[in-house]
Amino acid sequence: MDDESSAVPHSVVRLNAAQIRTLAHPLRARLLGLLRVDGPATATTLARLLDTNTGATSYHLRQLADVGLVAEEAELGTSRQRFWRAAHDASTWRPTDFDDDPDARAAAEWIEHHQLQFMNEQAEQWLATQQQAPHAWREAATISDAVLTVAPQRLRALNEEIWELIVKYRQDPSFAEEEGAAQVHVFLAGFPRAEELR
């Protein structure tokens, strides 16, 4: 797209130690994920979607707000309802960011395990139901892997290049307006084979 002024802004937060410790909680991670994917919502709506109670969602939304990961959407709210939105489109950190903070490092590891579990659940759900999906989606979907031989700096460059492509697709509003468009999961993981590190 030539007109970059029509692109949807994409904001990324590089998590600090306080943010990553706060996010390392099952309900908080799910709340932030829903707000990022589905947009602003009330604590009541989020509680219903996550099969929990409004008191719990309200408390954890305030915890996320305290570290700047969610914010109140005042324009949508009323005197009786508070809407919340994600403060950023995505979170990032480097595994080495918290080498000097054992609690933050443990939180980062928890989030990575939680994300891996989520990815696995979503992939298994697709595999279990794909035969009921329209032909076009079954033709387009893929689960694959590849083994490359690269140095650490090249893997980092590859991951950054792939992420830039994902952001390009995410920012272009015309893609979402195409006939048959729907949200899809795109998972990115690049790491050395265990045998290579022995």
For each residue, the residues with C-beta under 8 A, 3 or more apart:
1: 4 6 7 172 174
2:
3: 6
4: 1 7
5:
6: 1 3 173
7: 1 4 171 172 173
8: 170 171 172 173
9: 171
10: 89 90 167 170 171
11: 87 88 89 90
12: 88 89 90 91 92
13: 19 68 69 87 88 90 91 92
14: 91 92 93 97
15: 19 20 23 91 92 93 97
16: 19 20
17: 20 21 98 101 103 104
18: 21 22 67
19: 13 15 16 22 23 67 68 69 91
20: 15 16 17 23 24 93 98 104 107 108 111
21: 17 18 24 103 104 107
22: 18 19 25 28 63 64 66 67 69
23: 15 19 20 28 29 32 64 69 91 107 111
24: 20 21 28 29 106 107 108 110 111 114
25: 22 28 29 60 63
26: 29 30 114
27: 30 31 50 52 56 57 60
28: 22 23 24 25 31 32 60 63 64
29: 23 24 25 26 32 33 111 114
30: 26 27 33 34 50
31: 27 28 34 35 46 50 57 60 61 64 70
32: 23 28 29 35 36 64 69 70 86 91
33: 29 30 36 37
34: 30 31 37 38 41 46 49 50
35: 31 32 38 39 40 41 46 70 84 85 86
36: 32 33 86 88 89 90
37: 33 34 183
38: 34 35 41
39: 35 85
40: 35 73 76 83 84 85
41: 34 35 38 45 46 49 83 84
42: 45 46 81 82 83 84
43: 46 47 54 57 58 61 82 84
44: 47 48 54 57 81
45: 41 42 48 49
46: 31 34 35 41 42 43 49 50 57 61 84
47: 43 44 50 51 52 53 54 56 57
48: 44 45 51
49: 34 41 45 46
50: 27 30 31 34 46 47 57
51: 47 48
52: 27 47 56 57
53: 47 56 57
54: 43 44 47 57 58
55: 58 59
56: 27 47 52 53 59 60
57: 27 31 43 44 46 47 50 52 53 54 60 61
58: 43 54 55 61 62
59: 55 56 62 63
60: 25 27 28 31 56 57 63 64
61: 31 43 46 57 58 64 65 70 84
62: 58 59 65 66
63: 22 25 28 59 60 66 67
64: 22 23 28 31 32 60 61 67 69 70
65: 61 62 68 69 70 71 72 84
66: 22 62 63
67: 18 19 22 63 64
68: 13 19 65 71 87
69: 13 19 22 23 32 64 65 86 87 88 91
70: 31 32 35 61 64 65 84 85 86 87
71: 65 68 84 85 87
72: 65 77 82 83 84 85
73: 40 76 77 83 84 85
74: 77
75:
76: 40 73 83
77: 72 73 74 81 82 83
78: 81
79:
80:
81: 42 44 77 78
82: 42 43 72 77
83: 40 41 42 72 73 76 77
84: 35 40 41 42 43 46 61 65 70 71 72 73
85: 35 39 40 70 71 72 73
86: 32 35 36 69 70 89
87: 11 13 68 69 70 71
88: 11 12 13 36 69 91
89: 10 11 12 36 86 170
90: 10 11 12 13 36
91: 12 13 14 15 19 23 32 69 88
92: 12 13 14 15
93: 14 15 20 97 98 108
94: 97
95: 108
96: 99
97: 14 15 93 94 104 108
98: 17 20 93 101 104 105 107 108
99: 96 105
100:
101: 17 98 104 105
102: 105 106
103: 17 21 106 107
104: 17 20 21 97 98 101 107 108
105: 98 99 101 102 108 109
106: 24 102 103 109 110
107: 20 21 23 24 98 103 104 110 111
108: 20 24 93 95 97 98 104 105 111 112
109: 105 106 112 113
110: 24 106 107 113 114
111: 20 23 24 29 107 108 114 115
112: 108 109 115 116
113: 109 110 116 117
114: 24 26 29 110 111 117 118
115: 111 112 118 119
116: 112 113 119 120
117: 113 114 120 121
118: 114 115 121 122
119: 115 116 122 123 185 187 189
120: 116 117 123 124
121: 117 118 124 125
122: 118 119 125 126 185
123: 119 120 126 127 143 185 187
124: 120 121 127 128
125: 121 122 128 129
126: 122 123 129 130 141 143 185
127: 123 124 130 143
128: 124 125
129: 125 126 132 133
130: 126 127 133 137 138 141
131: 138
132: 129
133: 129 130 137 138 141
134: 137 138
135: 138 139
136: 139 140 180
137: 130 133 134 140 141 182
138: 130 131 133 134 135 141
139: 135 136
140: 136 137
141: 126 130 133 137 138 184
142:
143: 123 126 127
144:
145:
146:
147: 193
148: 155 158
149:
150: 154 155 158
151: 154 155
152: 155 156
153: 156 157
154: 150 151 157 158
155: 148 150 151 152 158 159 190 192
156: 152 153 159 160
157: 153 154 160 161
158: 148 150 154 155 161 162 190
159: 155 156 162 163 188 190
160: 156 157 163 164
161: 157 158 164 165
162: 158 159 165 166 188
163: 159 160 166 167 188
164: 160 161 167 168
165: 161 162 168 169
166: 162 163 169 170 186 188
167: 10 163 164 170 171
168: 164 165 171 172
169: 165 166 172 175
170: 8 10 89 166 167
171: 7 8 9 10 167 168
172: 1 7 8 168 169 175
173: 6 7 8 176 177
174: 1 177 178
175: 169 172 178 181
176: 173 181
177: 173 174 181
178: 174 175 181
179:
180: 136
181: 175 176 177 178
182: 137
183: 37
184: 141
185: 119 122 123 126
186: 166
187: 119 123
188: 159 162 163 166
189: 119
190: 155 158 159
191:
192: 155 196 197
193: 147 196 197
194: 197 198
195: 198
196: 192 193
197: 192 193 194
198: 194 195
